[in-house]
Amino acid sequence: MSLKNKTVFITGASRGIGLAIALRCARDGANIVIAAKSAEPHPRLPGTIYTAADEVRAAGGNALPLVCDVRDEAQVEEAVEKAVAAFGGLDIVVNNASAIFPRGVLDTPMKRFDLMQQVNTRGTYMVTQKCLPHLMKAQNPHVLMLSPPLDMREKWFAPHTAYTIAKFGMSLCVLGMAGEFRDEGIAFNALWPRTAIATAAIANILAGEEGMKMCRTPQILADAAYLVFTQNARDFSGNFLIDDTFLYDHGVRDFDAYRVDPTQSLLPDFFVPDEGYPAPPGVEVLEINP
């Protein structure tokens, strides 16, 4: 299955994981809607919706850069309307936009709590809601959340309750929407990385320059997302996927190609369950207590 002429609406696609997914889909000749806030260059974060659009076109896709804050209902509605007007419909929605502030209760200001809930859970819910009428008309509609498996153990909540609530809220949307829209044939799935991913946001907030060497590149999530989109939507919904396990199950064997520095150990990501998602043979991740 090819994504040629399919329209893919991606939030937060001006850089990082969202841009990597956009470029992978663009290689098939897809229409990419780059829905993000970054219209002007940021001093610490590379890329804008316009530079992302240039990269998408260079990769072989069509691009529509749109300023869209997923917290603003009017902006989301306008972005969806412009996307449909430009490309005639929607086939795939990627809820990638996310806010992260992994701190304890006493160290999390309420404005940070609100931001994470508004961008992650509410933003995912609202973008999906506005896109659904158009997805119902698509031939093989997919909605993908960049969010973790639902593993309700204390160890994932205790260090950063607010952040965990926000990310799990995205996954709860998968759980509910997959069931609600199963008869309509719309697939809802979640995808999450086993390891830390080398993005500017992670470098600034968590890992730093040395930590980035212990990450994988966003390409692993792009390849996994593409594999999701090429599944039959009626048969593949309600799944919570870990990137390398999913890719291994579909024939991928070279995971060193995704490493920033193959000589460094891999940093684990948050929220990867201890059971049910075995690492591929040869993949070793540092054991760090959350």
Backbone torsions as a table, in degrees:
resi	resn	phi	psi	omega
1	MET	NA	133.9	178.8
2	SER	-108.6	155.2	176.4
3	LEU	-97.9	14.0	179.7
4	LYS	-57.3	128.6	179.9
5	ASN	69.0	2.7	172.8
6	LYS	-76.5	148.7	-180.0
7	THR	-106.6	123.8	-174.9
8	VAL	-116.7	118.0	-179.0
9	PHE	-99.7	114.0	-174.4
10	ILE	-121.8	122.1	175.1
11	THR	-83.8	146.5	179.8
12	GLY	63.8	37.3	-172.7
13	ALA	-95.9	12.6	-178.2
14	SER	-78.8	-13.9	-178.4
15	ARG	-162.1	175.8	169.2
16	GLY	60.2	-137.5	-175.5
17	ILE	-63.7	-43.2	-179.8
18	GLY	-60.2	-42.7	178.8
19	LEU	-67.0	-40.3	178.8
20	ALA	-60.8	-41.8	177.2
21	ILE	-64.7	-41.3	178.8
22	ALA	-59.4	-44.7	-177.5
23	LEU	-68.6	-35.7	178.1
24	ARG	-64.8	-41.6	178.7
25	CYS	-69.7	-34.7	-179.1
26	ALA	-63.0	-29.6	-179.4
27	ARG	-62.5	-22.0	176.1
28	ASP	-86.9	-8.6	-175.2
29	GLY	91.2	28.5	180.0
30	ALA	-78.0	161.1	171.2
31	ASN	-91.5	122.6	-175.4
32	ILE	-112.5	120.9	173.8
33	VAL	-95.4	113.2	-177.6
34	ILE	-95.6	96.0	-175.6
35	ALA	-103.8	102.6	-176.2
36	ALA	-154.4	168.7	-177.3
37	LYS	-82.8	-22.7	-166.9
38	SER	-78.2	86.0	174.7
39	ALA	-90.5	-27.3	179.0
40	GLU	-115.3	149.6	178.7
41	PRO	-58.4	141.3	179.0
42	HIS	-102.2	140.7	-176.7
43	PRO	-63.0	-26.5	-176.9
44	ARG	-118.1	-7.2	-177.4
45	LEU	-123.7	123.3	-176.3
46	PRO	-75.1	152.6	169.6
47	GLY	88.9	148.7	173.2
48	THR	-132.3	175.5	177.3
49	ILE	-62.4	-26.5	-177.0
50	TYR	-81.0	-40.0	175.2
51	THR	-67.2	-36.2	176.7
52	ALA	-63.1	-40.8	178.9
53	ALA	-62.0	-39.9	177.6
54	ASP	-61.3	-41.6	179.5
55	GLU	-66.8	-39.2	178.5
56	VAL	-62.0	-45.3	-179.7
57	ARG	-64.5	-39.7	179.1
58	ALA	-64.9	-28.5	179.9
59	ALA	-81.7	-8.6	176.9
60	GLY	112.7	4.3	-178.9
61	GLY	-105.1	172.5	170.4
62	ASN	-97.4	143.6	-174.3
63	ALA	-128.4	140.0	173.1
64	LEU	-129.5	99.4	178.5
65	PRO	-81.3	127.1	-177.9
66	LEU	-133.2	130.0	173.5
67	VAL	-70.9	121.3	-176.3
68	CYS	-151.7	114.6	172.3
69	ASP	-94.4	116.2	-173.8
70	VAL	-68.0	-5.3	175.0
71	ARG	-84.9	-13.9	-172.3
72	ASP	-105.0	110.0	-175.5
73	GLU	-60.6	-40.7	-179.1
74	ALA	-64.7	-40.9	179.2
75	GLN	-65.8	-39.6	178.8
76	VAL	-65.1	-46.0	179.5
77	GLU	-60.7	-42.2	180.0
78	GLU	-65.8	-40.9	179.9
79	ALA	-63.0	-42.4	179.0
80	VAL	-64.6	-43.1	179.3
81	GLU	-62.1	-42.8	-179.8
82	LYS	-66.9	-38.2	178.9
83	ALA	-63.1	-45.3	-179.3
84	VAL	-67.7	-38.2	178.4
85	ALA	-64.7	-37.1	-176.7
86	ALA	-76.1	-39.9	-170.1
87	PHE	-118.9	-4.1	173.8
88	GLY	89.5	-1.3	179.4
89	GLY	163.0	-173.4	177.1
90	LEU	-132.3	140.8	178.9
91	ASP	-116.6	-34.6	-174.2
92	ILE	-139.7	137.7	174.8
93	VAL	-123.8	130.8	178.1
94	VAL	-117.8	112.4	177.1
95	ASN	-89.5	88.7	-176.4
96	ASN	-105.1	-28.6	-178.3
97	ALA	-55.3	133.9	-174.8
98	SER	-154.7	151.4	173.7
99	ALA	-120.0	137.6	-176.2
100	ILE	-128.9	133.4	173.8
101	PHE	-155.5	79.0	-171.5
102	PRO	-82.7	77.7	-179.5
103	ARG	-127.1	166.6	178.2
104	GLY	-71.9	174.2	-175.0
105	VAL	-59.5	-46.4	-176.1
106	LEU	-72.6	-16.7	-178.8
107	ASP	-103.9	8.5	-179.1
108	THR	-110.6	101.7	176.3
109	PRO	-61.6	150.5	-177.8
110	MET	-62.2	-28.7	177.7
111	LYS	-66.2	-31.4	175.7
112	ARG	-73.3	-40.7	175.4
113	PHE	-57.3	-49.9	-177.9
114	ASP	-61.7	-42.6	-179.5
115	LEU	-59.4	-45.8	-178.3
116	MET	-64.8	-41.3	179.4
117	GLN	-68.5	-38.3	-177.2
118	GLN	-70.0	-41.5	-178.3
119	VAL	-78.8	-50.0	-171.7
120	ASN	-75.7	-69.1	-174.4
121	THR	-74.5	-54.8	-176.3
122	ARG	-66.7	-41.6	179.7
123	GLY	-61.2	-43.7	177.4
124	THR	-61.4	-46.0	-179.4
125	TYR	-61.5	-45.5	-174.5
126	MET	-71.4	-45.1	178.5
127	VAL	-58.6	-44.3	179.8
128	THR	-63.0	-44.5	-179.4
129	GLN	-58.1	-44.7	-176.8
130	LYS	-71.4	-26.7	-179.1
131	CYS	-86.4	-21.6	-172.7
132	LEU	-56.1	-43.6	179.8
133	PRO	-56.9	-30.9	-180.0
134	HIS	-84.2	-35.5	176.9
135	LEU	-63.4	-31.9	179.6
136	MET	-62.9	-19.1	-179.7
137	LYS	-96.2	-5.8	-174.1
138	ALA	-81.5	159.3	-177.0
139	GLN	-77.8	-38.9	-178.1
140	ASN	-142.6	69.3	-170.1
141	PRO	-77.1	134.2	178.0
142	HIS	-128.6	142.1	168.7
143	VAL	-123.8	126.3	-178.9
144	LEU	-120.3	128.7	173.5
145	MET	-103.4	134.1	172.3
146	LEU	-86.8	81.7	-174.1
147	SER	-150.9	162.3	-168.8
148	PRO	-89.0	167.0	170.2
149	PRO	-60.7	150.8	-179.7
150	LEU	-83.5	98.4	-177.8
151	ASP	-120.8	93.5	-168.4
152	MET	-83.8	58.9	176.9
153	ARG	-108.2	151.3	-175.2
154	GLU	-55.9	-34.3	-173.4
155	LYS	-62.9	-24.1	178.5
156	TRP	-85.0	-18.6	-177.8
157	PHE	-98.2	-40.7	-171.0
158	ALA	-55.1	-42.5	-176.9
159	PRO	-74.8	-24.1	-173.8
160	HIS	-159.8	70.8	-175.2
161	THR	-55.1	-45.8	-175.0
162	ALA	-64.4	-44.8	-179.7
163	TYR	-64.7	-41.5	-179.9
164	THR	-63.1	-44.7	177.9
165	ILE	-56.4	-43.1	-176.2
166	ALA	-66.6	-43.8	-179.3
167	LYS	-72.9	-40.7	178.0
168	PHE	-66.8	-26.3	176.0
169	GLY	-61.8	-37.6	175.9
170	MET	-63.4	-40.9	-179.8
171	SER	-70.2	-32.3	175.5
172	LEU	-65.1	-31.6	173.8
173	CYS	-61.8	-40.3	176.9
174	VAL	-60.6	-48.2	-177.2
175	LEU	-57.5	-48.6	-177.1
176	GLY	-74.1	-45.3	-175.1
177	MET	-70.8	-33.3	177.3
178	ALA	-59.0	-41.0	178.1
179	GLY	-72.7	-43.1	-176.5
180	GLU	-64.2	-36.3	-173.0
181	PHE	-111.3	18.9	179.5
182	ARG	-62.2	-42.8	-178.6
183	ASP	-66.7	-23.2	176.9
184	GLU	-82.8	-7.9	177.2
185	GLY	78.7	20.8	177.3
186	ILE	-95.7	126.7	-178.7
187	ALA	-89.1	134.9	173.7
188	PHE	-124.3	121.9	-179.2
189	ASN	-139.4	159.1	176.7
190	ALA	-117.7	142.2	178.6
191	LEU	-130.0	136.4	-175.7
192	TRP	-145.4	144.5	-179.0
193	PRO	-85.0	143.2	174.8
194	ARG	-69.1	-34.9	-175.5
195	THR	-115.9	168.0	170.8
196	ALA	-62.2	146.0	-178.1
197	ILE	-112.0	137.2	-175.8
198	ALA	-75.9	91.1	174.5
199	THR	-126.3	161.0	-179.4
200	ALA	-62.5	-36.9	-179.8
201	ALA	-63.0	-42.8	179.5
202	ILE	-67.1	-39.3	178.7
203	ALA	-61.4	-41.4	-177.3
204	ASN	-74.2	-35.4	-171.7
205	ILE	-96.5	-38.3	-169.1
206	LEU	-122.0	-57.4	-160.8
207	ALA	-90.1	-38.0	-172.7
208	GLY	74.8	178.6	-175.0
209	GLU	-63.4	-43.5	-179.4
210	GLU	-68.8	-39.7	179.0
211	GLY	-63.2	-30.6	-179.9
212	MET	-62.0	-29.5	179.2
213	LYS	-66.9	-17.9	-177.9
214	MET	-98.6	15.9	-177.6
215	CYS	-107.6	167.7	165.3
216	ARG	-97.3	163.4	178.8
217	THR	-83.6	159.0	177.5
218	PRO	-59.8	-15.7	-176.7
219	GLN	-59.9	-30.3	-179.0
220	ILE	-64.7	-38.3	177.7
221	LEU	-73.4	-34.1	177.3
222	ALA	-63.3	-43.9	179.7
223	ASP	-66.7	-38.9	178.8
224	ALA	-68.3	-41.1	178.7
225	ALA	-62.6	-44.4	178.4
226	TYR	-58.1	-40.5	178.8
227	LEU	-64.2	-37.3	175.5
228	VAL	-61.6	-47.5	-174.3
229	PHE	-65.0	-23.1	-178.9
230	THR	-93.4	6.6	172.6
231	GLN	-83.2	157.5	173.9
232	ASN	-70.8	117.1	-173.7
233	ALA	-58.7	-33.9	-178.3
234	ARG	-70.4	-22.7	-176.7
235	ASP	-105.3	-4.9	-171.3
236	PHE	-137.1	84.1	-177.5
237	SER	-148.1	151.8	179.0
238	GLY	78.7	22.0	-178.4
239	ASN	-97.2	145.1	174.1
240	PHE	-115.2	108.0	-166.9
241	LEU	-109.5	140.7	167.5
242	ILE	-102.4	132.5	-167.1
243	ASP	-51.4	-55.9	-172.9
244	ASP	-73.9	-32.2	176.0
245	THR	-62.7	-44.6	179.6
246	PHE	-63.6	-45.1	179.8
247	LEU	-66.0	-40.3	179.0
248	TYR	-62.0	-42.2	179.2
249	ASP	-63.1	-17.7	179.6
250	HIS	-112.4	24.5	167.5
251	GLY	101.6	-5.7	179.7
252	VAL	-75.3	135.0	-178.2
253	ARG	-125.2	-21.9	-178.4
254	ASP	-98.0	99.4	179.4
255	PHE	-99.5	-10.3	175.0
256	ASP	-65.7	-26.6	-179.1
257	ALA	-62.3	-20.8	-178.8
258	TYR	-91.7	-3.5	-175.3
259	ARG	-85.0	139.1	175.5
260	VAL	-64.5	-45.0	178.6
261	ASP	-139.0	102.9	-176.0
262	PRO	-61.8	-13.0	179.6
263	THR	-85.0	-11.4	-176.9
264	GLN	-98.3	151.3	173.3
265	SER	-68.4	156.3	-179.0
266	LEU	-92.6	132.6	175.7
267	LEU	-80.2	132.8	176.9
268	PRO	-74.9	151.5	173.7
269	ASP	-89.3	168.6	171.5
270	PHE	-65.5	157.5	160.4
271	PHE	70.8	12.1	177.4
272	VAL	-83.2	116.6	-176.6
273	PRO	-62.0	151.1	179.2
274	ASP	-73.1	-22.4	-176.5
275	GLU	-128.3	152.3	173.7
276	GLY	92.6	-12.2	-178.5
277	TYR	-135.1	69.6	-176.5
278	PRO	-63.7	140.0	175.3
279	ALA	-68.2	144.7	176.4
280	PRO	-59.6	153.9	177.9
281	PRO	-53.2	132.9	178.5
282	GLY	88.5	-10.3	179.5
283	VAL	-91.0	118.8	178.6
284	GLU	-123.2	133.4	-178.4
285	VAL	-120.4	141.5	178.2
286	LEU	-57.7	141.5	175.9
287	GLU	-93.0	114.4	-179.9
288	ILE	-129.8	126.1	178.3
289	ASN	-70.1	133.3	-178.7
290	PRO	-68.3	NA	NA
